[in-house]
């Protein structure tokens, strides 16, 4: 895996900017879904564990879901970039 994870929630309940600082594990479930586990900061401080569930839908819009302590983004359509899951 390469790249970085950045997530920004503009509200309406709470603004949130998350930046990953590492990736601890990646677990693939078949050829289209994966979960990424690691640690991140919020607004540049603190340290939280995260899980990002991603789905590579090929030609369709890819999806993601961010889970952290007390936070669940719900499944969302990826607005920028591209998820590519490849088996070796």
N, C-alpha and C positions, 0 to 999 in steps of 0.2 A: 504494500500500500504506500502511496505517496500522496502528498498534498497536505492540506490542513483543514481543520473544521472551525468554522466561524458561524455563529448563530445570533441573529438579532430579532427580538420580539418587540414590536412597536406599541404594544398594548392591546386593548384599551385599559386593562387592569393594571399592568405593571410593565414598564420598559425594562428590557433585559438584553445585555450584550455578553455573549459567552465566547471565550477563546480557548481552544484546546492547548494543553502544554505537552501532552504525550499521548501515545496509544499503547495500552497495555496488552490488548488481545483483539483478534478479529475472528469471529466465528461465522462460517458460511453454512447456510441451510439450503442445499441444492445449488442451482446455478443462477438464481435471480435474487436471492435474499442474503443479507449479512447483518451482523451486529458488531459494532465497534465499541470497545470499552476503553476508557482512559480517564484522565484527570483534566480539569479545566478551571479557569478563573472566571469570575463574573465581574465585569467592569474593572478588570485588571487586578483584582485582589481576591483573597480567599483561595480555597482549594476544594473542589467538589469532584466526586466521581460521576461520570456520565456514561450513558449507553445511547448509541445512535443506531436505530434500526433503519436500514436502507434497502431499497428494492430497485434493481436494474430492469426496467421494462423495455429495453431495446429501443425501438423506434418511438414508443410512447413516452409521456413525461415520467421521469423517475420520481420516487417518493422517499421521504425520510420521516423519522420520528425521534425527537430528543427527549430522553428521560434523565432526570436528576432528582436528588432528594426534594420531594415536594413539588416537582415540576414535570409536566407531561405536555408536550407541544401538540399531541395528537398527530395522526398521519397527515403529512403535508406534501404538496407537489413542489419539487425542487425548482426554484426560479432561476438559478444560475449554475453553470458547471454541468458535469455529467458523471453519473455513477456507472462504473464499468466493473463487473464482477467476472473474473476469468478463472477457470480451473486450470491447474497445471498438472 
